[in-house]
Amino acid sequence: MSEPNPHLLIVDDDERIRGLLRKFLMRNGFLVSVARDAAHARRVLSGLDFDLIVMDVMMPGEDGVSLTSALRETRQTPILLLTAKGETEDRIAGLEAGADDYLAKPFEPKELLLRINAILRRMPEPVTETTAPKLLHMGTVRYDIERSELFQGADLVRLTATEVQLMRIFSENLREPVSRTKLVEDLGRDKGQAQERAVDVQITRLRRKIEADPKQPRYLQTVRGAGYMLVSD
């Protein structure tokens, strides 16, 4: 039996843009639902699960960054933010809130499609129950490599798609420094200082979930001049 087509949720207060994105993405094989604002999105999400959320930042009422932050408390669904703002600070704010990627308006529909597919490829593959777990222990935190799951004690810590991909990269290069440039490439991002800065933000977020003291990391270390390195107990 073939896998079902990915189901996307488009959240945008512009009816014309919602309609155009819905038609374009459906033509490219996705199932698509839409919401006109954050409140509408919350109602839709209360009854459905999605493979990815494409959300505008600038909306009346609750904006996309605030909704992203709220959703991250209970969901790990990948989120791609659309923003008309080009300032790095605004994009960083979205990543800090838990977004997996961002795309500045105006954009080419093909670029949106490429970014959506890149995010979906970063999601972990399902594993069978018979798969023997491989664990990394980092103090009170443990990471199941096979299942891409992070636990704090007995509690599951939710990871975004990008954080899952980062943990995969670091697990494959355990105790070996990984450069920011390589991280950008392996995450499927365009090269450049802005993307390296975005990686730094993702590392900061990941440290909050791994480290007892994120400001003095013991396990996800910065290696001066070489990048980042994951070590375990």
Buried (B, 14 or more C-beta within 10 A) or exposed (E): EEEEEBBBBBBBBBEEBBEBBBEBBEEBEBBBBBBBBBEBBBEBBEEEEBBBBBBBBBBEEBBBBBBBBBBBEEBBBBBBBBBEBEEEEBBBBBBBBBBBBBBBBEEEBEEBBEBBBBBBEBBBEEEEEEEEEEEBEBEEBBBBBBBBBBBEEEEEBBBBBBBBBBBBBBBEBEEEBBBBBBBBEBBBBEEEEEBBBBBBBBBBBBBEBBBEEBEEBBBBBBEEEEBBBBBBE
